[in-house]
């Protein structure tokens, strides 16, 4: 502690400037009403601003958000709150000839707060996914740490319509939405079709990936939703057996979701199916569900390999490796019988299980009737070259495909390897004249991971090993700790074996996920604290490294982890210089 | 405004926020200096300072008129 540092008068001008800049973007509120502020005076010595009465926050027309609801998507609201609170510890705001004690603030001009949001109009809808009428036994929300379970904020019709109004598809900008770690139903929101209709008036772009448990999808709803095509749904099917579905999803009428698949096909609505392969599914149920879904031509069937946190269950409900291995083996045994691509998620695990650790760019699946399908490309084909460009890894292939699709490239010469033999394939695709047949629709090309109908996964780029080496050499580091996950570690080792490390020693270490606990195996859910603990343990047992490499995937675009800790805290807490390497999220 | 007009052009939702956070632990006893620290901490959670192209990683500050006294910016005590 230090004191007697600076006089208040020295701070008058900076405080005045700060207040003016704040008043450019916010209005102060007291009791729900705007209070005009035109000056300030010094607060008398005594306690600073204490916690305010927050119940209802006055009589304002719209509900009052806690700023931390936006902490991942728009942390500047929290910064404003902290700056205002710091100011109010020293000053009292003045309005005319009286003092005012604000208990909140409101944004002045929503145009100031538009954030990059991509061109998917569906992203605007996320804020209305606040209710779910069923209770899946595996719902991860029940096992989330308390900081991730925000009280439900019931988005009003006015709020979502304001989000629609400010959504700017051309500039790919939208209003920020509250941070959410839960992902409930969009389609149960009252008036959701009006909202989708309003979005459709703004843009003809596909509304992608509306996840739903399909309890709403009776024929009337599907027919009306089809009126706003292109809309692409993600159906949480989980089981095609009504009794199994009723027991694992606690729903009363499984017949509606099960019948939604033929309806979606009838109304030519493209969709994907997801199955959480929970450990209590009866033997054979997974394949039966895949077989049922395949009859109605989904774009793909995702099989989610499950895990749970320690809060979900204090006892480990299953061994991840045993369960996941069994699921991968089962999928491999039946996948070839069905036209629909069956994709285990996280997809990295399949190669891991099958001991196929390489940078080969294999095709994860092919959407039926797509250009790639017509060209004879099939699941498992390894793409060796495209238009004579050799393919060195999955990420490179995806970026090349992205470019070719943007350039509207109409013909692709592909050299592939199938069962050890190389073959040439030609993909032809003219957007205007292509003979579209369900499920491959014009909008399907926007479907995530799909390129000309080929499902291509991201993966570790061996160039990342070169980046790490160059960063180490630039900093004069000889001993480098690389924090990674057990699914990425073998790829990292493979990449490091193929480069000249320039005398740099890389030590891969897998941090323990102490925040989530349980049997959570995905590195993207690590926290700043987990990284700090791992580095400290390394220092204790193997000495201080010159540099620590940390993946970017556990962090939000504002570089916060799940607990809202900024990644820079790792370096401050450990004293070890940090290099952040850009890594894709495994579930992306 | 006529009722139809109101329906067609409803007023925007007002984004309102509470100032309800418990005040954090004071790291500096001198209140004006602590106020500056809190503002710096808030800003450095959303901006990265750079010098030329180099990212800076400030973790302390001092007042220009008093080079001797250097203060921490972040409360990392929990780590």
Interface residues (C-beta under 8 A of the other chain):
Chain A: X1 X2 X3 X4 X5 X6 X7 X8 X10 X11 X14 X18 X29 X32 X48 X49 X50 X51 X52 X54 X57 X60 X61 X62 X63 X64 X65 X66 X67 X75 X76 X77 X78 X79 X80 X81 X82 X83 X84 X85 X86 X87 X88 X89 X90 X102 X103 X104 X105 X106 X107 X110 X113 X156 X158 X159 X161 X162 X163 X165 X529 X532 X558 X566 X568 X569 X571 X572 X573
Chain B: X10 X11 X12 X13 X14 X15 X16 X17 X18 X19 X20 X21 X22 X23 X27 X28 X29 X30 X31 X32 X33 X34 X35 X36 X38 X39 X41 X42 X43 X45 X46 X57 X59 X63 X65 X66 X69 X71 X74 X76 X79
